Amino acid sequence: MNLSGLLADPLRVVEKNASVLEIENRPIRRAAITLGSILLAVAMGLAAMADGAIGTGVLVLGATAFIGWMILDETVQLMQLRLDRHADQARLRVTCLKGRKEQNLRLSNVRRAETRIRYGKQANGETMELYLVGPEGDGISETLIPLGRADTEDVIRIAALITHWLEDEQRGGKP
C-alpha cells in the first residue's frame, strides 16, 4: 500500500437493491492520521514548554490549533448519498465539523453519474470529482458530490455503479 492508498477515503455501498442505492464516504482513516499528527504537534509544544521555552511552546500550540482546525475541517467530512426510486428522491447529506448540509433532487431528473478531473496548481494537484447529471429546463443540471480525497478508482467504480443502477430503472429494472 502506498501513501495515497493509505490516505484515501473509503467509499462504500451501504444498501443496494432494486428500489434503493445508498453510498457513503466515512474518512475514518484520514481523520485518525490527522488527529495523530495534531496530538504529536501538541506533545512537542508541551515538551518545549516543559524545557523552559515557553514562547516557542505557546507558538507551536497556537499554530497547531489553527492549522489543525483547518485540516480537520477539510478531512473530516461524512458524505451520504441515497437514491430512492419509490420516493423519486436523490438525497445528498454532507456532515462536517461546521454542520450538516442536505440537498434533495428529483431522481427522475438524474440520468447518470459523471467523473471529472480537476487540476490544481500544485504538483500532482489533480482531484477526481463526481457529479450527478440530468436535464433541467432547457439545460443540464449538474450536482457535485463532495468526496473529500477519495481514491480515484473508487470514484470511477461508484460512478459506474450509480449510472448502471439508474439505467436499470429505464430498462424496467431488469439487469
N, C-alpha and C positions, 0 to 999 in steps of 0.2 A: 504494500500500500504506500503510495506516495503522499506528499504533504497535501496536495489538492484533494485527494481522496479522503484523507483524514478529516479535513475541514469541511467537506461537502455536507450539506443538509440532507437528511433522508426524506425523500418524497415517498409516500406510501399510500396505497389504496386501502381505505377503511371498509368500504362497502361497495360491492358491485353486483347488481342483479339487473333484471330487465327494466325496472322502473326507477332505480336509484344508483347513482355513481357518486361516491364521496371520496375525496382525496385530501390529504393533509400533509403539511410540512412542519415537523417539530424539530427545531435546531438544537437538540439537547447536547450533542457532542460539541458543537461550536460554542454554546453557552458555557459548558463546563471548562473548555480550554480558555475562554476569555476570562471567566471568574478565577481560574487558577493563576493566570498571568497577573490579574489585578491584585490578588492576595499576595503573590510574590513581591510585587512592587510595594505594597503596603508594609510587608515584613522588612523590606530593605529600608524604607523610610523610618520605621520604628527602630531598626538597628542603628541607623545613623544618629537618631536622637539619643539612643542609649549610650552611644560613644561620645556624646557631647556636641555633636554637630547639629544643634537644634534648628538652625536656619535651613540647612540642607534637608533635614528630615521633614520639616514643615513644607518646604518647596516640593519635595518628592510626593508627600501625601496629597497636597493640593493638586499637583499636576495629575496624579493618579486618579483622584476623584473626578476631575473634569474630563480627562481623556477616557477614563473607564466608563463613565456615564454615556459618552457619545458612542463608544464602541458597542456597549451593551444595547443601546437603543437601536443600533444598526443590525446587530446579530441576533438578538432575541426577538423573533417575530414569528408567531404561530399563524399559519395560513390554513383555512379550511374552505374547500370548495365542494358544494353539494348540488348535484344536478338531479332534479326530481321531475320525472315525466308526469306523474299524476297531478302534481300541483302546478305544472308548467312553470317551474321556477329554477333559476340558477342563482344560488346564494353564495356570495363570497364574503368570508369573515376573516379579518386580519386583526390579531391581537398583539400589541407590543407594549413596551413599558409606559408609553404615554396614553394608552387607552385602546379602545376597540373601534374598528370601522367595519361597517357592514354594507354590502351593496347587493341589491336584488335585481335580477334581469328576468325577462320572459324567456324561458327555454326555447319556445317556438321561434324566437328571433336569433338563436345561436345556431350556426351551421357547422362550424369546425373550430379546432384549436390550431394556432399557428405559432411556430417558434421563430424568433428573430435574434440576430446577434447585434448587440450594441457595442461599439468600440469606444474605449476611453483613451485618454492621453497618456496613461501610464504604460509601462512595459507590460505586455500581456494583459492589457486592460479591457478584455472583451467579456461581456456578460450575456448569457443566454436568457431571453425573455419569453414569456408565454402569454399569448393573447387569445381571448375568445372572440370570434369574428362572426358577424351575421349582418343581414340587411337592416337598414333603418331609414325609413322615408325614401329619399332619392339617393342616399349614400350607403356607406358601410359603417357599421358600429364596431368598434374595437375596444375591448376591456382588458386592461393589463392585469395579470395575475401575479402579485408580488411573491417571489420565491426566495428572496434573500440571495444566498450564493449556492444554490443547488447545483448538483453535478450535471454537466451538460447532457450526458447520456440519459439520466433520469428525466430531465425536462423533455427530451425528444420522445422517450418512451411514454411519458404521461400525455403529451400532445397527441401521439398516435392513438393511445387508449381512449381519450376523450372523443377524438374525431370518429373512431370506429364505433364507439357507443352511440354517438349522435346519428351516425349513418344507419345503425341498426333500426332506429325508430322510423327513418324514411323508407327502409326496406320492409317495414312491417314487423320488426322485432325478430326477424329470422337471421341467423349468423351467416 
